């Protein structure tokens, strides 16, 4: 498995629901890419003033990330789709 460096996080996208709360089914062509993911692996953190500052997220955390994050890189490993993103583009832990 890939081990991200520094402040990067490897995520697996979590699929959104196919229906709304009111029971309306959303067709595949109208769906947007999910903005929730499961943390698969993390880098060691960033160096600030010579000190290593560890990341706030851990493997298996479910996170919400920025929809239009500048650092989103989609990759395919062993037949599965993943995202590598900077921790700063993660909005929160669910």
C-alpha positions as CSV (number, residue, x, y, z in Angstrom):
1,X,0.0,0.0,0.0
2,X,1.1,3.6,-0.7
3,X,2.4,5.6,2.3
4,X,1.9,9.3,1.7
5,X,4.6,11.8,2.6
6,X,4.6,14.8,4.9
7,X,1.0,16.3,5.3
8,X,-0.7,14.2,2.6
9,X,-3.5,11.8,3.3
10,X,-4.6,8.8,1.2
11,X,-8.4,8.5,1.1
12,X,-11.0,6.1,-0.2
13,X,-14.2,7.9,-1.4
14,X,-17.3,6.9,0.4
15,X,-20.4,6.6,-1.9
16,X,-23.3,8.9,-1.2
17,X,-26.8,7.6,-0.9
18,X,-28.9,7.1,-4.1
19,X,-32.0,8.6,-2.6
20,X,-32.9,11.8,-0.8
21,X,-34.5,12.0,2.6
22,X,-37.8,12.4,0.8
23,X,-37.3,9.2,-1.1
24,X,-36.4,10.7,-4.5
25,X,-34.0,8.5,-6.4
26,X,-31.0,10.3,-7.8
27,X,-30.0,9.1,-11.3
28,X,-26.3,8.3,-11.9
29,X,-25.8,11.1,-14.4
30,X,-27.0,13.7,-11.8
31,X,-24.8,12.5,-9.0
32,X,-21.8,14.5,-7.9
33,X,-18.6,12.9,-6.7
34,X,-18.7,12.2,-2.9
35,X,-16.9,14.6,-0.6
36,X,-16.7,12.0,2.2
37,X,-13.9,9.6,2.5
38,X,-12.2,7.0,4.7
39,X,-8.6,7.7,5.7
40,X,-6.5,4.7,4.5
41,X,-3.0,6.1,5.3
42,X,-1.3,9.3,6.4
43,X,2.1,11.0,6.1
44,X,4.2,11.7,9.1
45,X,3.2,15.4,9.3
46,X,4.8,18.8,8.6
47,X,7.9,20.4,10.0
48,X,7.3,23.8,11.5
49,X,10.2,25.7,13.0
50,X,12.2,22.4,12.9
51,X,9.6,20.5,14.9
52,X,7.5,17.7,13.4
53,X,3.8,18.4,13.8
54,X,1.7,15.2,13.4
55,X,-1.5,15.1,11.4
56,X,-4.9,15.3,13.1
57,X,-6.5,12.5,11.1
58,X,-5.8,8.8,11.6
59,X,-6.4,5.7,9.4
60,X,-10.1,4.6,9.4
61,X,-11.3,8.1,10.3
62,X,-14.3,9.2,8.1
63,X,-13.7,12.7,6.9
64,X,-15.3,15.5,4.9
65,X,-13.1,17.2,2.4
66,X,-13.3,20.3,0.3
67,X,-15.3,19.7,-3.0
68,X,-13.0,21.9,-5.0
69,X,-9.8,21.3,-3.1
70,X,-6.7,22.3,-5.1
71,X,-4.6,19.3,-3.9
72,X,-7.0,16.4,-4.9
73,X,-5.1,13.8,-6.9
74,X,-7.0,10.8,-8.0
75,X,-5.0,7.6,-8.4
76,X,-5.7,3.9,-9.0
77,X,-3.9,1.2,-6.9
78,X,-4.5,-2.5,-7.2
79,X,-7.7,-1.9,-9.1
80,X,-9.2,0.5,-6.5
81,X,-9.7,4.3,-6.8
82,X,-8.1,6.5,-4.2
83,X,-7.5,10.2,-3.5
84,X,-4.3,11.8,-2.2
85,X,-5.1,15.1,-0.6
86,X,-3.4,17.6,1.7
87,X,-4.6,17.6,5.3
88,X,-5.4,21.3,5.0
89,X,-8.1,20.4,2.5
90,X,-9.9,18.2,5.0
91,X,-12.8,20.1,6.5
92,X,-13.5,17.8,9.5
93,X,-13.7,14.3,10.9
94,X,-17.2,12.8,11.0
